[in-house]
Amino acid sequence: MKNKHLIIISLFLLTLDLSSKNLVNHVKIESDKVEFINNLDKVSFFSNVNINSSYVEISANSAVFDQKEEVISISGNPSSIKSNKEKTFFNGEAETILFFSDEKVHLIGNALIKFDNFSINSNLIIFNPKTGKIT
């Protein structure tokens, strides 16, 4: 049985920097391997990465939480994302997913998102999972 590490980003924030005001709340990251790079204010997650927030669930091969930029950069072959809310159902995938502190999401590279009766393919899709708006 693989030893999984459950990391709650808010615990790392105490170690990294408490001055940031726009950090994602209630985000849980689970992976097989975790590396903390203190001088860069980054945490890397490898193998079987699962990210859960109030609005989304993301699966990927790897992820890096950058505290300075307040973003989680997720990569996979592809990475997948789906809604955690019934009222704003969607699912999608991309080579890279950027998950920002305000929970806005960028799907980059062979991006696909499906919601309601729509399916959108593009190299870049930007959307807000809270509202379901795509820009």
Phi and psi in degrees as GROMACS dihedral restraints (atoms count N, CA, C in turn):
[ dihedral_restraints ]
;  ai    aj    ak    al  type     phi  dphi    fc
    3     4     5     6     1   -71.0    20    10
    4     5     6     7     1   140.4    20    10
    6     7     8     9     1   -86.6    20    10
    7     8     9    10     1   109.5    20    10
    9    10    11    12     1   -93.9    20    10
   10    11    12    13     1   143.3    20    10
   12    13    14    15     1  -107.0    20    10
   13    14    15    16     1   124.0    20    10
   15    16    17    18     1   -98.3    20    10
   16    17    18    19     1   118.2    20    10
   18    19    20    21     1  -116.3    20    10
   19    20    21    22     1   126.8    20    10
   21    22    23    24     1  -102.8    20    10
   22    23    24    25     1   118.9    20    10
   24    25    26    27     1   -55.0    20    10
   25    26    27    28     1   -35.1    20    10
   27    28    29    30     1   -59.5    20    10
   28    29    30    31     1   -29.9    20    10
   30    31    32    33     1   -65.9    20    10
   31    32    33    34     1   -40.2    20    10
   33    34    35    36     1   -67.6    20    10
   34    35    36    37     1   -32.2    20    10
   36    37    38    39     1   -62.5    20    10
   37    38    39    40     1   -34.0    20    10
   39    40    41    42     1   -62.7    20    10
   40    41    42    43     1   -34.7    20    10
   42    43    44    45     1   -79.0    20    10
   43    44    45    46     1   -36.6    20    10
   45    46    47    48     1   -82.0    20    10
   46    47    48    49     1   -61.0    20    10
   48    49    50    51     1  -172.7    20    10
   49    50    51    52     1   123.9    20    10
   51    52    53    54     1   -90.0    20    10
   52    53    54    55     1    -1.0    20    10
   54    55    56    57     1   -78.2    20    10
   55    56    57    58     1   -16.3    20    10
   57    58    59    60     1   -74.3    20    10
   58    59    60    61     1   138.9    20    10
   60    61    62    63     1  -110.0    20    10
   61    62    63    64     1   -14.6    20    10
   63    64    65    66     1  -109.2    20    10
   64    65    66    67     1    29.1    20    10
   66    67    68    69     1   -75.9    20    10
   67    68    69    70     1   149.9    20    10
   69    70    71    72     1   -66.4    20    10
   70    71    72    73     1   129.3    20    10
   72    73    74    75     1   -94.7    20    10
   73    74    75    76     1   147.4    20    10
   75    76    77    78     1    59.4    20    10
   76    77    78    79     1    43.7    20    10
   78    79    80    81     1  -104.0    20    10
   79    80    81    82     1   129.1    20    10
   81    82    83    84     1  -116.4    20    10
   82    83    84    85     1   134.5    20    10
   84    85    86    87     1  -122.8    20    10
   85    86    87    88     1   130.0    20    10
   87    88    89    90     1  -122.5    20    10
   88    89    90    91     1   135.5    20    10
   90    91    92    93     1  -157.1    20    10
   91    92    93    94     1   169.4    20    10
   93    94    95    96     1   -77.8    20    10
   94    95    96    97     1   -28.7    20    10
   96    97    98    99     1  -140.6    20    10
   97    98    99   100     1   141.7    20    10
   99   100   101   102     1  -132.2    20    10
  100   101   102   103     1   135.9    20    10
  102   103   104   105     1  -125.5    20    10
  103   104   105   106     1   129.7    20    10
  105   106   107   108     1  -107.4    20    10
  106   107   108   109     1   120.7    20    10
  108   109   110   111     1  -111.0    20    10
  109   110   111   112     1    92.5    20    10
  111   112   113   114     1   -62.0    20    10
  112   113   114   115     1   -46.6    20    10
  114   115   116   117     1   -68.4    20    10
  115   116   117   118     1   -16.4    20    10
  117   118   119   120     1  -103.3    20    10
  118   119   120   121     1    -2.2    20    10
  120   121   122   123     1    54.1    20    10
  121   122   123   124     1    45.0    20    10
  123   124   125   126     1  -131.6    20    10
  124   125   126   127     1   149.4    20    10
  126   127   128   129     1  -126.1    20    10
  127   128   129   130     1   127.4    20    10
  129   130   131   132     1  -107.3    20    10
  130   131   132   133     1   140.9    20    10
  132   133   134   135     1  -124.1    20    10
  133   134   135   136     1   134.4    20    10
  135   136   137   138     1  -131.0    20    10
  136   137   138   139     1   143.4    20    10
  138   139   140   141     1    67.0    20    10
  139   140   141   142     1   122.5    20    10
  141   142   143   144     1    52.4    20    10
  142   143   144   145     1    52.1    20    10
  144   145   146   147     1   -80.9    20    10
  145   146   147   148     1   128.9    20    10
  147   148   149   150     1  -128.8    20    10
  148   149   150   151     1   127.8    20    10
  150   151   152   153     1  -120.3    20    10
  151   152   153   154     1   128.0    20    10
  153   154   155   156     1  -126.7    20    10
  154   155   156   157     1   133.4    20    10
  156   157   158   159     1  -131.0    20    10
  157   158   159   160     1  -172.4    20    10
  159   160   161   162     1   -64.4    20    10
  160   161   162   163     1   -24.9    20    10
  162   163   164   165     1  -117.5    20    10
  163   164   165   166     1   -24.9    20    10
  165   166   167   168     1  -137.0    20    10
  166   167   168   169     1   159.3    20    10
  168   169   170   171     1  -128.1    20    10
  169   170   171   172     1   127.2    20    10
  171   172   173   174     1  -124.9    20    10
  172   173   174   175     1   136.6    20    10
  174   175   176   177     1  -120.3    20    10
  175   176   177   178     1   138.2    20    10
  177   178   179   180     1  -160.0    20    10
  178   179   180   181     1   177.0    20    10
  180   181   182   183     1   -85.2    20    10
  181   182   183   184     1   -35.9    20    10
  183   184   185   186     1  -154.0    20    10
  184   185   186   187     1   161.9    20    10
  186   187   188   189     1  -153.9    20    10
  187   188   189   190     1   150.4    20    10
  189   190   191   192     1  -130.5    20    10
  190   191   192   193     1   124.2    20    10
  192   193   194   195     1   -94.8    20    10
  193   194   195   196     1   118.6    20    10
  195   196   197   198     1  -105.6    20    10
  196   197   198   199     1   107.7    20    10
  198   199   200   201     1   -68.1    20    10
  199   200   201   202     1   -35.3    20    10
  201   202   203   204     1   -65.0    20    10
  202   203   204   205     1   -43.2    20    10
  204   205   206   207     1   -87.2    20    10
  205   206   207   208     1   -10.9    20    10
  207   208   209   210     1    55.0    20    10
  208   209   210   211     1    51.5    20    10
  210   211   212   213     1  -145.3    20    10
  211   212   213   214     1   147.1    20    10
  213   214   215   216     1  -108.0    20    10
  214   215   216   217     1   121.5    20    10
  216   217   218   219     1  -100.1    20    10
  217   218   219   220     1   119.9    20    10
  219   220   221   222     1  -117.4    20    10
  220   221   222   223     1   133.8    20    10
  222   223   224   225     1  -135.4    20    10
  223   224   225   226     1   152.1    20    10
  225   226   227   228     1  -169.0    20    10
  226   227   228   229     1  -171.1    20    10
  228   229   230   231     1  -131.1    20    10
  229   230   231   232     1    66.5    20    10
  231   232   233   234     1   -90.8    20    10
  232   233   234   235     1   177.5    20    10
  234   235   236   237     1   -89.1    20    10
  235   236   237   238     1   148.3    20    10
  237   238   239   240     1  -122.3    20    10
  238   239   240   241     1   152.7    20    10
  240   241   242   243     1  -139.1    20    10
  241   242   243   244     1   142.3    20    10
  243   244   245   246     1  -146.7    20    10
  244   245   246   247     1   161.1    20    10
  246   247   248   249     1   -75.1    20    10
  247   248   249   250     1   146.4    20    10
  249   250   251   252     1  -102.8    20    10
  250   251   252   253     1     0.5    20    10
  252   253   254   255     1  -115.9    20    10
  253   254   255   256     1   138.1    20    10
  255   256   257   258     1   -68.6    20    10
  256   257   258   259     1   -36.7    20    10
  258   259   260   261     1   -74.8    20    10
  259   260   261   262     1   -23.4    20    10
  261   262   263   264     1  -123.0    20    10
  262   263   264   265     1    64.4    20    10
  264   265   266   267     1   -73.6    20    10
  265   266   267   268     1   131.9    20    10
  267   268   269   270     1  -158.5    20    10
  268   269   270   271     1   161.9    20    10
  270   271   272   273     1  -150.1    20    10
  271   272   273   274     1   155.8    20    10
  273   274   275   276     1  -167.1    20    10
  274   275   276   277     1  -177.7    20    10
  276   277   278   279     1  -156.9    20    10
  277   278   279   280     1   159.5    20    10
  279   280   281   282     1  -166.9    20    10
  280   281   282   283     1   164.3    20    10
  282   283   284   285     1   -66.9    20    10
  283   284   285   286     1   -39.1    20    10
  285   286   287   288     1  -133.4    20    10
  286   287   288   289     1   140.0    20    10
  288   289   290   291     1  -124.9    20    10
  289   290   291   292     1   128.2    20    10
  291   292   293   294     1  -105.3    20    10
  292   293   294   295     1   124.8    20    10
  294   295   296   297     1  -116.3    20    10
  295   296   297   298     1   108.6    20    10
  297   298   299   300     1   -89.4    20    10
  298   299   300   301     1   165.6    20    10
  300   301   302   303     1   -60.7    20    10
  301   302   303   304     1   -26.6    20    10
  303   304   305   306     1   -90.9    20    10
  304   305   306   307     1    11.0    20    10
  306   307   308   309     1    69.2    20    10
  307   308   309   310     1    14.8    20    10
  309   310   311   312     1   -73.3    20    10
  310   311   312   313     1   151.1    20    10
  312   313   314   315     1  -129.0    20    10
  313   314   315   316     1   137.6    20    10
  315   316   317   318     1  -114.6    20    10
  316   317   318   319     1   124.6    20    10
  318   319   320   321     1  -100.7    20    10
  319   320   321   322     1   123.5    20    10
  321   322   323   324     1  -127.4    20    10
  322   323   324   325     1   131.5    20    10
  324   325   326   327     1    81.3    20    10
  325   326   327   328     1   113.0    20    10
  327   328   329   330     1    46.3    20    10
  328   329   330   331     1    47.1    20    10
  330   331   332   333     1   -79.5    20    10
  331   332   333   334     1   140.9    20    10
  333   334   335   336     1  -141.6    20    10
  334   335   336   337     1   134.7    20    10
  336   337   338   339     1  -137.9    20    10
  337   338   339   340     1   138.5    20    10
  339   340   341   342     1  -123.9    20    10
  340   341   342   343     1   129.5    20    10
  342   343   344   345     1  -151.6    20    10
  343   344   345   346     1   147.8    20    10
  345   346   347   348     1    46.2    20    10
  346   347   348   349     1  -121.5    20    10
  348   349   350   351     1  -106.5    20    10
  349   350   351   352     1    18.3    20    10
  351   352   353   354     1  -107.6    20    10
  352   353   354   355     1   149.2    20    10
  354   355   356   357     1  -137.2    20    10
  355   356   357   358     1   124.4    20    10
  357   358   359   360     1  -120.5    20    10
  358   359   360   361     1   129.2    20    10
  360   361   362   363     1  -115.6    20    10
  361   362   363   364     1   135.3    20    10
  363   364   365   366     1  -165.6    20    10
  364   365   366   367     1   169.3    20    10
  366   367   368   369     1   -77.8    20    10
  367   368   369   370     1   -26.6    20    10
  369   370   371   372     1  -142.0    20    10
  370   371   372   373     1   125.8    20    10
  372   373   374   375     1  -127.7    20    10
  373   374   375   376     1   126.8    20    10
  375   376   377   378     1  -116.0    20    10
  376   377   378   379     1   127.6    20    10
  378   379   380   381     1  -150.3    20    10
  379   380   381   382     1   163.8    20    10
  381   382   383   384     1  -112.5    20    10
  382   383   384   385     1   109.7    20    10
  384   385   386   387     1   -67.6    20    10
  385   386   387   388     1   -18.3    20    10
  387   388   389   390     1   -68.6    20    10
  388   389   390   391     1   -44.3    20    10
  390   391   392   393     1  -103.5    20    10
  391   392   393   394     1   -19.4    20    10
  393   394   395   396     1    82.9    20    10
  394   395   396   397     1     3.6    20    10
  396   397   398   399     1   -75.4    20    10
  397   398   399   400     1   135.4    20    10
  399   400   401   402     1  -109.4    20    10
  400   401   402   403     1   134.5    20    10
